[in-house]
Amino acid sequence: MAFLLDIEGTTTPIDFVHKVLFPYAREHVGGFVRDHLAELSPEIIALKKEAETDIESGSYEGLFDPGSPDSVSSYLEFLIDNDRKSTPLKSIQGMVWKHGYESGELVSQIFADVPLAFERWSAEGETVAIYSSGSALAQVLLFRHTDHGDLTRFIDDYFDTNIGHKREKASYAAIASRLHSGPSEVVFVSDVDAELDAARGAGMQTRLSLREGNPPQANEQGHPVIRSLEEIF
């Protein structure tokens, strides 16, 4: 059996993501881009395509100059403010958070049942994987620097939007293949019913995470509900 877990609202409180991680990235992204502009060339090329679409549609009123750190930073701040699931944004956020974690400014909040579940699943030889819109780097950092210690030793793989978006059935089929598991042998846990719908469409088992602070979902009755990972045992 393989357990595929979302992060926000499943392993980690939503408030930590929205009130700690996102504000930290927004505050520090300008300085990071200024210091690392040349190294960010692949991400900036991808951002330019997104910016052109946003400018054409009128959703972004600024300009995007790939050679200007201030211009790139302004667009990144726009994406952060709109919680855009942008792959290049998530990649840059992960790099920014890396400094925060390694300096001790950031410590991830993890629900208390999560390390217990990880330890039990690992001891039983089960596969544990993470699937989040945040970059794989950001995922590793989050689980390495938690208020319950380093949990990465329990996690076998990390998936981000490079494998596909979380509301697309094909993403879950690709993940099952990467995990060398039949889809029916994978349990996907998320707080978003549309993601669970896509996973079920690919043949996975699903659980809806109803943690304190999670927003209500339109299809809460469509998937088995859990309030702790221990309920999957």
FENRAMO-V760205 format. One record per residue. N is the residue number from 1. PSI is psi in whole degrees, -180 to 180 (999 if undefined). BURIAL is I if it has 24 or more other ideal C-beta (glycine too) atoms within 12 Angstrom, else O. Layout:
n->N psi->PSI burial->BURIAL
n->N psi->PSI burial->BURIAL
This chain:
n->1 psi->144 burial->O
n->2 psi->139 burial->I
n->3 psi->119 burial->I
n->4 psi->120 burial->I
n->5 psi->135 burial->I
n->6 psi->167 burial->I
n->7 psi->-66 burial->I
n->8 psi->118 burial->I
n->9 psi->-2 burial->I
n->10 psi->-57 burial->I
n->11 psi->-19 burial->I
n->12 psi->136 burial->I
n->13 psi->140 burial->I
n->14 psi->-38 burial->I
n->15 psi->-34 burial->O
n->16 psi->-41 burial->I
n->17 psi->-47 burial->I
n->18 psi->-26 burial->O
n->19 psi->-10 burial->O
n->20 psi->-60 burial->I
n->21 psi->-50 burial->I
n->22 psi->-47 burial->I
n->23 psi->-36 burial->O
n->24 psi->-46 burial->I
n->25 psi->-42 burial->I
n->26 psi->-39 burial->I
n->27 psi->-34 burial->O
n->28 psi->-7 burial->I
n->29 psi->-35 burial->I
n->30 psi->-50 burial->I
n->31 psi->-37 burial->O
n->32 psi->-44 burial->I
n->33 psi->-41 burial->I
n->34 psi->-38 burial->O
n->35 psi->-20 burial->O
n->36 psi->25 burial->I
n->37 psi->-49 burial->I
n->38 psi->-37 burial->O
n->39 psi->-20 burial->O
n->40 psi->15 burial->I
n->41 psi->-47 burial->O
n->42 psi->-42 burial->O
n->43 psi->-39 burial->I
n->44 psi->-36 burial->I
n->45 psi->-44 burial->O
n->46 psi->-38 burial->I
n->47 psi->-36 burial->I
n->48 psi->-40 burial->I
n->49 psi->-43 burial->O
n->50 psi->-43 burial->I
n->51 psi->-41 burial->I
n->52 psi->-41 burial->O
n->53 psi->-44 burial->O
n->54 psi->-38 burial->I
n->55 psi->-42 burial->O
n->56 psi->-37 burial->O
n->57 psi->-13 burial->O
n->58 psi->3 burial->O
n->59 psi->-22 burial->O
n->60 psi->123 burial->I
n->61 psi->-4 burial->O
n->62 psi->-174 burial->O
n->63 psi->162 burial->O
n->64 psi->110 burial->I
n->65 psi->108 burial->O
n->66 psi->-22 burial->I
n->67 psi->-2 burial->O
n->68 psi->114 burial->O
n->69 psi->-39 burial->O
n->70 psi->-40 burial->O
n->71 psi->-45 burial->I
n->72 psi->-43 burial->I
n->73 psi->-40 burial->I
n->74 psi->-41 burial->I
n->75 psi->-39 burial->I
n->76 psi->-40 burial->I
n->77 psi->-38 burial->I
n->78 psi->-44 burial->I
n->79 psi->-41 burial->I
n->80 psi->-45 burial->I
n->81 psi->-29 burial->O
n->82 psi->10 burial->O
n->83 psi->44 burial->O
n->84 psi->134 burial->I
n->85 psi->64 burial->I
n->86 psi->125 burial->I
n->87 psi->-48 burial->I
n->88 psi->-35 burial->I
n->89 psi->-48 burial->I
n->90 psi->-35 burial->I
n->91 psi->-46 burial->I
n->92 psi->-40 burial->I
n->93 psi->-42 burial->I
n->94 psi->-40 burial->I
n->95 psi->-39 burial->I
n->96 psi->-45 burial->I
n->97 psi->-30 burial->I
n->98 psi->-44 burial->I
n->99 psi->-43 burial->I
n->100 psi->-42 burial->I
n->101 psi->-45 burial->I
n->102 psi->-25 burial->O
n->103 psi->-10 burial->O
n->104 psi->1 burial->O
n->105 psi->-29 burial->O
n->106 psi->134 burial->I
n->107 psi->124 burial->I
n->108 psi->141 burial->I
n->109 psi->129 burial->I
n->110 psi->137 burial->I
n->111 psi->143 burial->I
n->112 psi->-27 burial->O
n->113 psi->-16 burial->I
n->114 psi->-53 burial->I
n->115 psi->-32 burial->I
n->116 psi->-44 burial->O
n->117 psi->-44 burial->I
n->118 psi->-46 burial->I
n->119 psi->-42 burial->O
n->120 psi->-47 burial->O
n->121 psi->-42 burial->I
n->122 psi->-43 burial->O
n->123 psi->-30 burial->O
n->124 psi->0 burial->O
n->125 psi->16 burial->O
n->126 psi->159 burial->I
n->127 psi->136 burial->I
n->128 psi->126 burial->I
n->129 psi->157 burial->I
n->130 psi->140 burial->I
n->131 psi->114 burial->I
n->132 psi->157 burial->I
n->133 psi->-19 burial->I
n->134 psi->152 burial->I
n->135 psi->158 burial->I
n->136 psi->-37 burial->I
n->137 psi->-46 burial->I
n->138 psi->-37 burial->I
n->139 psi->-47 burial->I
n->140 psi->-45 burial->I
n->141 psi->-43 burial->I
n->142 psi->-43 burial->I
n->143 psi->-16 burial->I
n->144 psi->-31 burial->I
n->145 psi->67 burial->I
n->146 psi->166 burial->I
n->147 psi->3 burial->O
n->148 psi->18 burial->I
n->149 psi->-170 burial->O
n->150 psi->116 burial->O
n->151 psi->2 burial->I
n->152 psi->-22 burial->I
n->153 psi->-17 burial->O
n->154 psi->-9 burial->I
n->155 psi->128 burial->I
n->156 psi->-29 burial->I
n->157 psi->160 burial->I
n->158 psi->135 burial->I
n->159 psi->137 burial->I
n->160 psi->-165 burial->I
n->161 psi->-2 burial->I
n->162 psi->-24 burial->I
n->163 psi->-12 burial->I
n->164 psi->161 burial->I
n->165 psi->157 burial->I
n->166 psi->-9 burial->I
n->167 psi->17 burial->I
n->168 psi->128 burial->O
n->169 psi->-37 burial->I
n->170 psi->-29 burial->O
n->171 psi->-42 burial->I
n->172 psi->-34 burial->I
n->173 psi->-41 burial->I
n->174 psi->-39 burial->I
n->175 psi->-45 burial->I
n->176 psi->-40 burial->I
n->177 psi->-44 burial->O
n->178 psi->-32 burial->I
n->179 psi->-2 burial->I
n->180 psi->41 burial->O
n->181 psi->148 burial->I
n->182 psi->145 burial->O
n->183 psi->-35 burial->I
n->184 psi->-12 burial->O
n->185 psi->6 burial->O
n->186 psi->131 burial->I
n->187 psi->117 burial->I
n->188 psi->130 burial->I
n->189 psi->127 burial->I
n->190 psi->162 burial->I
n->191 psi->5 burial->I
n->192 psi->118 burial->I
n->193 psi->-31 burial->I
n->194 psi->-34 burial->I
n->195 psi->-42 burial->I
n->196 psi->-39 burial->I
n->197 psi->-44 burial->I
n->198 psi->-43 burial->I
n->199 psi->-42 burial->I
n->200 psi->-37 burial->I
n->201 psi->-27 burial->O
n->202 psi->-5 burial->I
n->203 psi->4 burial->O
n->204 psi->156 burial->I
n->205 psi->152 burial->I
n->206 psi->153 burial->I
n->207 psi->134 burial->I
n->208 psi->121 burial->I
n->209 psi->117 burial->I
n->210 psi->81 burial->I
n->211 psi->160 burial->I
n->212 psi->130 burial->O
n->213 psi->-11 burial->O
n->214 psi->140 burial->I
n->215 psi->150 burial->O
n->216 psi->151 burial->O
n->217 psi->148 burial->O
n->218 psi->-31 burial->O
n->219 psi->49 burial->O
n->220 psi->-25 burial->O
n->221 psi->-3 burial->O
n->222 psi->-11 burial->O
n->223 psi->148 burial->I
n->224 psi->137 burial->O
n->225 psi->139 burial->I
n->226 psi->151 burial->I
n->227 psi->0 burial->O
n->228 psi->146 burial->O
n->229 psi->-22 burial->I
n->230 psi->-22 burial->O
n->231 psi->-12 burial->O
n->232 psi->-22 burial->I
n->233 psi->999 burial->O
